[in-house]
Amino acid sequence: MALNEFIRDFALDVVEGLVSREFDPPVRRFSAADRKHSGIVGTAIKGLPDTLQQLKRQVSLGQFLYGCNQATKNLPIEYLIVGFGHRTRGLQMKALKYFVGTESSVSIPQSVEQEIQQQVLSDHKAEVVIYHNHPRGVTHALFNHGPLASPADRTVWQSYFLKPLLLLKRVLGGGRLHFYLGENGRVREFDGPNMIALARLLFEKEQKS
């Protein structure tokens, strides 16, 4: 019975991830320019965890994401990388903090949650990028799929999306918070809730009314 429940829950997570992914931006394609200076990001990730690492020079969003992907794509554990930037002619990243998780999860420390909000709200063009990786697992051997945000990942996204001041700034076209996932050598932004869970919630409310 326990095995059957595990398989059912595992399959449900995969299906929810696949459906929700259809509403996200496409997989990020990196250019030659993105590969330039990306080593600066990898060097910063070799510093002490949970410590603000100033980048030796500002890098573009593409360079930042490429550097994060290169630094974490072959790791057996999850890393969380929080990048701090400012939108001028495109998003320019200037510093980062990273945190080491386990084989299956990594969380945002409460102190960093406050720091993320402070950064996003510090200026109209201030932005934060939250990147984490998924190590290779069973599903990659079966389907060789790209980035697939889990229900837990989307719950975190939703918790930030619903914060009134962050939502207001997003509506007004200011700098915002971005979530990216690196998995199986590819990178993709996830920018929406768990669609199946949302549909289920709306259906239940309709049934009660």
C-alpha positions as CSV (number, residue, x, y, z in Angstrom):
1,M,0.0,0.0,0.0
2,A,2.8,2.4,0.9
3,L,4.6,1.7,-2.4
4,N,1.4,2.3,-4.3
5,E,0.8,5.6,-2.6
6,F,4.4,6.6,-3.3
7,I,4.1,5.8,-7.0
8,R,0.7,7.6,-7.2
9,D,2.1,10.7,-5.5
10,F,5.2,10.6,-7.6
11,A,3.2,10.3,-10.8
12,L,0.9,13.1,-9.7
13,D,3.9,15.5,-9.1
14,V,5.2,14.7,-12.6
15,V,1.9,15.3,-14.3
16,E,1.3,18.6,-12.3
17,G,4.8,19.7,-13.2
18,L,4.3,19.0,-16.9
19,V,0.9,20.7,-17.1
20,S,2.1,23.8,-15.2
21,R,5.2,24.1,-17.3
22,E,3.1,24.7,-20.4
23,F,2.3,28.2,-19.0
24,D,5.9,29.1,-18.3
25,P,8.4,31.0,-20.6
26,P,10.4,28.6,-22.9
27,V,13.7,27.0,-22.0
28,R,16.5,29.6,-21.9
29,R,18.8,29.5,-24.9
30,F,22.3,30.8,-24.2
31,S,24.4,32.8,-26.7
32,A,28.1,33.3,-27.0
33,A,27.7,36.6,-25.2
34,D,26.1,34.7,-22.2
35,R,29.1,32.5,-21.9
36,K,31.4,35.5,-21.6
37,H,32.3,36.4,-18.0
38,S,30.0,33.6,-16.7
39,G,33.1,32.2,-14.8
40,I,32.7,35.2,-12.5
41,V,29.5,33.6,-11.2
42,G,31.2,30.2,-10.7
43,T,34.0,31.8,-8.7
44,A,31.5,33.5,-6.4
45,I,29.7,30.2,-5.8
46,K,33.0,28.8,-4.6
47,G,33.0,31.3,-1.7
48,L,31.5,30.8,1.7
49,P,27.8,29.9,1.7
50,D,25.2,32.2,3.3
51,T,27.6,35.1,2.7
52,L,27.1,38.0,0.3
53,Q,29.5,37.6,-2.6
54,Q,30.1,40.7,-4.7
55,L,30.8,39.8,-8.3
56,K,34.1,41.1,-9.7
57,R,32.1,42.9,-12.4
58,Q,28.4,43.1,-13.2
59,V,27.1,40.4,-15.5
60,S,23.9,40.2,-17.6
61,L,21.0,37.9,-16.6
62,G,22.1,35.4,-19.3
63,Q,25.6,35.3,-18.0
64,F,24.4,34.9,-14.5
65,L,22.1,32.0,-15.4
66,Y,24.7,30.3,-17.5
67,G,27.2,30.6,-14.7
68,C,24.7,29.2,-12.2
69,N,23.9,26.3,-14.5
70,Q,27.6,25.5,-15.2
71,A,28.4,25.5,-11.5
72,T,25.5,23.2,-10.4
73,K,24.4,21.0,-13.3
74,N,26.5,18.0,-12.3
75,L,26.1,18.3,-8.5
76,P,24.3,15.5,-6.6
77,I,22.6,18.0,-4.3
78,E,20.4,21.0,-4.7
79,Y,21.9,24.5,-4.5
80,L,19.9,27.8,-4.0
81,I,21.5,30.9,-5.5
82,V,20.0,34.3,-4.8
83,G,21.2,37.0,-7.2
84,F,20.9,40.7,-6.6
85,G,20.6,43.0,-9.5
86,H,19.3,46.2,-11.1
87,R,17.4,46.7,-14.4
88,T,19.0,49.3,-16.6
89,R,19.4,48.2,-20.3
90,G,18.5,44.7,-19.3
91,L,19.0,43.1,-15.9
92,Q,22.6,43.5,-14.5
93,M,23.6,41.2,-11.6
94,K,26.0,42.5,-9.1
95,A,26.1,40.1,-6.1
96,L,24.8,36.7,-4.9
97,K,24.3,34.4,-1.9
98,Y,24.1,30.7,-2.2
99,F,22.9,27.9,0.1
100,V,23.5,24.1,0.1
101,G,20.6,21.7,0.4
102,T,20.1,18.0,0.1
103,E,19.6,15.5,-2.7
104,S,15.9,16.5,-2.9
105,S,15.4,19.9,-1.5
106,V,16.8,23.3,-0.6
107,S,14.9,26.1,1.2
108,I,15.1,29.8,1.4
109,P,16.2,30.8,5.0
110,Q,13.9,33.2,6.7
111,S,16.6,35.9,7.1
112,V,17.1,35.8,3.3
113,E,13.4,36.1,2.6
114,Q,13.5,39.4,4.3
115,E,16.6,40.4,2.4
116,I,15.0,39.5,-0.9
117,Q,12.0,41.7,-0.2
118,Q,14.2,44.6,0.9
119,Q,16.2,44.4,-2.3
120,V,13.2,44.2,-4.6
121,L,11.5,47.1,-2.8
122,S,14.6,49.2,-2.4
123,D,14.3,50.8,-5.9
124,H,11.8,50.8,-8.7
125,K,14.3,48.9,-10.9
126,A,15.8,46.6,-8.3
127,E,15.4,42.9,-9.0
128,V,16.2,39.5,-7.5
129,V,16.8,36.2,-9.3
130,I,16.3,33.0,-7.3
131,Y,17.9,30.0,-9.0
132,H,18.1,26.4,-7.9
133,N,19.0,23.1,-9.5
134,H,17.5,19.7,-9.6
135,P,20.0,16.8,-9.6
136,R,19.6,14.0,-12.1
137,G,17.1,11.3,-10.9
138,V,14.8,8.5,-12.0
139,T,12.6,10.7,-14.2
140,H,15.6,11.9,-16.3
141,A,16.5,8.3,-17.0
142,L,12.9,7.6,-18.1
143,F,12.0,10.8,-20.0
144,N,15.3,12.8,-20.3
145,H,13.1,15.9,-19.6
146,G,14.3,19.5,-19.0
147,P,13.5,21.8,-16.0
148,L,10.3,20.7,-14.2
149,A,9.4,22.8,-11.3
150,S,7.9,20.7,-8.5
151,P,4.6,21.5,-6.6
152,A,6.8,22.7,-3.7
153,D,8.7,25.0,-6.0
154,R,5.5,26.6,-7.2
155,T,4.2,26.9,-3.7
156,V,7.2,29.1,-2.9
157,W,6.7,31.1,-6.1
158,Q,3.0,31.7,-5.1
159,S,4.0,32.8,-1.5
160,Y,6.1,35.6,-3.0
161,F,3.7,36.4,-5.8
162,L,0.9,37.1,-3.3
163,K,2.9,39.5,-1.1
164,P,1.0,42.8,-1.6
165,L,4.0,45.2,-2.1
166,L,5.8,42.8,-4.5
167,L,2.6,42.2,-6.5
168,L,1.9,46.0,-6.7
169,K,5.5,46.7,-7.9
170,R,5.1,44.0,-10.6
171,V,1.8,45.4,-11.7
172,L,3.3,48.8,-12.0
173,G,6.1,47.5,-14.3
174,G,8.9,47.8,-11.8
175,G,11.7,45.4,-11.1
176,R,10.6,42.1,-9.7
177,L,11.5,38.6,-8.4
178,H,12.3,35.9,-10.9
179,F,12.5,32.1,-10.3
180,Y,14.7,29.9,-12.4
181,L,15.3,26.2,-12.4
182,G,18.3,24.4,-13.7
183,E,17.8,20.7,-14.5
184,N,19.4,18.2,-16.9
185,G,21.7,20.8,-18.3
186,R,18.9,23.3,-19.2
187,V,17.5,26.4,-17.5
188,R,13.9,27.6,-17.5
189,E,12.0,30.3,-15.6
190,F,8.9,29.2,-13.8
191,D,6.3,32.0,-13.4
192,G,3.0,30.6,-12.3
193,P,1.2,28.4,-9.8
194,N,0.5,24.7,-9.8
195,M,-2.3,24.8,-12.4
196,I,-3.9,21.5,-11.5
197,A,-4.0,22.4,-7.8
198,L,-5.5,25.8,-8.8
199,A,-8.1,24.1,-11.0
200,R,-9.0,21.7,-8.2
201,L,-9.4,24.5,-5.8
202,L,-11.7,26.5,-8.1
203,F,-13.7,23.3,-8.8
204,E,-14.2,22.7,-5.1
205,K,-15.3,26.3,-4.5
206,E,-17.8,25.9,-7.3
207,Q,-19.2,22.7,-5.8
208,K,-19.7,24.4,-2.5
209,S,-21.5,27.5,-3.9
